[in-house]
Amino acid sequence: MDYIELNNGIKMPVLGFGVFQVKPDECEKCGVPRADLFITAKVWFEHYGYEKSKESVYRSMEKLKIDYLIFLHQLFCE
């Protein structure tokens, strides 16, 4: 697997595994400690703008039961 080195020296895999529509019990089968995961989240198109984006990020963090996100990206639909 290929990795990219972040500014803090941590190596992050360049390949990600999306679990948007995967059931929670399926995600838990992988056996990877949560501390070893790089968790990302999306800001959907309808949540553009500072306040809506911020609310979306906090809602995602609450659902994921995490205190921070490593990476945030946007979903573009045409």
CYANA upper distance limits for C-alpha pairs under 8 A (distance plus 0.5 A):
  1 MET  CA     13 PRO  CA      7.49
  1 MET  CA     14 VAL  CA      8.38
  1 MET  CA     15 LEU  CA      8.21
  2 ASP  CA     13 PRO  CA      6.46
  2 ASP  CA     14 VAL  CA      6.43
  2 ASP  CA     15 LEU  CA      8.01
  3 TYR  CA     11 LYS  CA      6.34
  3 TYR  CA     12 MET  CA      5.77
  3 TYR  CA     13 PRO  CA      4.73
  3 TYR  CA     14 VAL  CA      5.78
  4 ILE  CA     11 LYS  CA      6.02
  4 ILE  CA     12 MET  CA      5.85
  4 ILE  CA     13 PRO  CA      6.81
  4 ILE  CA     14 VAL  CA      6.82
  5 GLU  CA      9 GLY  CA      6.29
  5 GLU  CA     10 ILE  CA      6.22
  5 GLU  CA     11 LYS  CA      4.86
  5 GLU  CA     12 MET  CA      6.78
  6 LEU  CA     10 ILE  CA      5.94
  6 LEU  CA     11 LYS  CA      6.60
  6 LEU  CA     12 MET  CA      7.62
 12 MET  CA     38 PHE  CA      7.96
 19 VAL  CA     27 CYS  CA      7.90
 22 VAL  CA     26 GLU  CA      7.08
 22 VAL  CA     27 CYS  CA      7.38
 23 LYS  CA     27 CYS  CA      7.14
 24 PRO  CA     28 GLU  CA      6.86
 25 ASP  CA     29 LYS  CA      7.05
 26 GLU  CA     30 CYS  CA      8.13
 32 VAL  CA     36 ASP  CA      7.27
 32 VAL  CA     37 LEU  CA      7.97
 33 PRO  CA     37 LEU  CA      7.62
 38 PHE  CA     70 ILE  CA      6.72
 38 PHE  CA     71 PHE  CA      8.36
 39 ILE  CA     69 LEU  CA      6.66
 39 ILE  CA     70 ILE  CA      6.50
 39 ILE  CA     71 PHE  CA      7.47
 40 THR  CA     69 LEU  CA      6.65
 40 THR  CA     70 ILE  CA      6.64
 40 THR  CA     71 PHE  CA      5.40
 40 THR  CA     72 LEU  CA      6.15
 40 THR  CA     73 HIS  CA      8.09
 41 ALA  CA     57 VAL  CA      7.97
 41 ALA  CA     60 SER  CA      7.44
 41 ALA  CA     69 LEU  CA      7.93
 41 ALA  CA     71 PHE  CA      7.37
 41 ALA  CA     72 LEU  CA      5.71
 41 ALA  CA     73 HIS  CA      6.95
 42 LYS  CA     57 VAL  CA      8.43
 42 LYS  CA     72 LEU  CA      6.40
 42 LYS  CA     73 HIS  CA      5.51
 42 LYS  CA     74 GLN  CA      5.77
 42 LYS  CA     75 LEU  CA      6.91
 43 VAL  CA     47 HIS  CA      6.79
 43 VAL  CA     48 TYR  CA      7.87
 43 VAL  CA     53 SER  CA      6.78
 43 VAL  CA     56 SER  CA      7.00
 43 VAL  CA     57 VAL  CA      7.57
 43 VAL  CA     72 LEU  CA      7.87
 43 VAL  CA     73 HIS  CA      6.82
 43 VAL  CA     74 GLN  CA      5.39
 43 VAL  CA     75 LEU  CA      6.97
 44 TRP  CA     48 TYR  CA      7.74
 44 TRP  CA     74 GLN  CA      6.64
 44 TRP  CA     75 LEU  CA      5.94
 44 TRP  CA     76 PHE  CA      8.19
 45 PHE  CA     74 GLN  CA      7.68
 45 PHE  CA     75 LEU  CA      6.67
 45 PHE  CA     76 PHE  CA      6.87
 45 PHE  CA     77 CYS  CA      7.91
 47 HIS  CA     52 LYS  CA      5.41
 47 HIS  CA     53 SER  CA      5.79
 47 HIS  CA     56 SER  CA      7.33
 48 TYR  CA     52 LYS  CA      6.57
 48 TYR  CA     53 SER  CA      6.13
 49 GLY  CA     53 SER  CA      6.30
 50 TYR  CA     54 LYS  CA      6.52
 51 GLU  CA     55 GLU  CA      6.64
 52 LYS  CA     56 SER  CA      6.59
 53 SER  CA     57 VAL  CA      6.67
 54 LYS  CA     58 TYR  CA      6.77
 55 GLU  CA     59 ARG  CA      6.58
 56 SER  CA     60 SER  CA      6.68
 57 VAL  CA     61 MET  CA      6.71
 58 TYR  CA     62 GLU  CA      6.62
 59 ARG  CA     63 LYS  CA      6.74
 60 SER  CA     64 LEU  CA      6.62
 61 MET  CA     65 LYS  CA      6.33
 61 MET  CA     66 ILE  CA      5.73
 61 MET  CA     67 ASP  CA      7.01
 61 MET  CA     68 TYR  CA      7.40
 61 MET  CA     69 LEU  CA      7.89
 62 GLU  CA     66 ILE  CA      6.99
